[in-house]
């Protein structure tokens, strides 16, 4: 019987460390990190890229769930809130910089 372990949490709480330890503790296990699907430069979070990442994650998980070599799949959920936070802060920071330039010019 297959078991899928999902780990998640905020940035810096030790999700990767816990997932790696779980992989080592479980027999015939594999560790997959959802953040790998977002490892891009520059990070572009659009409806298109979100859909692409969801498809890639579903495809990857499906492959491992159907593979007879692994009994346990440890999947680290990407922190979408962190992605949205980074995206929103870039926009806010850019707007604040424009506003301060407009004030000093006026």
Residue, then its C-alpha position, 0 to 999 in steps of 0.5 A: x500500500x502506498x502512503x503519501x506524506x504531505x509537509x507544509x508550513x511557513x518559510x524557515x520552519x524546517x519543512x525540508x529537514x523534516x521531510x528528509x528525515x522522514x524519507x530516511x526513516x521510512x522504507x522504500x521512500x522518495x522525497x519530492x519538493x514542490x518548490x523545485x517546480x518554482x525554481x526559475x529566474x526571474x520568478x514569474x507568477x502568472x495564471x499560466x505559470x501557476x497552471x503549469x506548476x500544478x500540472x507538473x506537480x500532479x504529473x510527478x506525483x502520479x508517476x511516483x504513486x504508480x511506481x512499484x519501487x516506492x511505498x512512501x512518497x514524502x512531498x513538500x508543498x511549495x508555500x504559495x503564500x510565500x510566493x504571493x508575498x514575494x510577488x506582492x512586496x516587489x509590486x508594493x516596493x516598486x510603487x513606493x519607490x515611484x511614489x517617493x520619486x514623484x514626491x521629491x520631483x514635485 
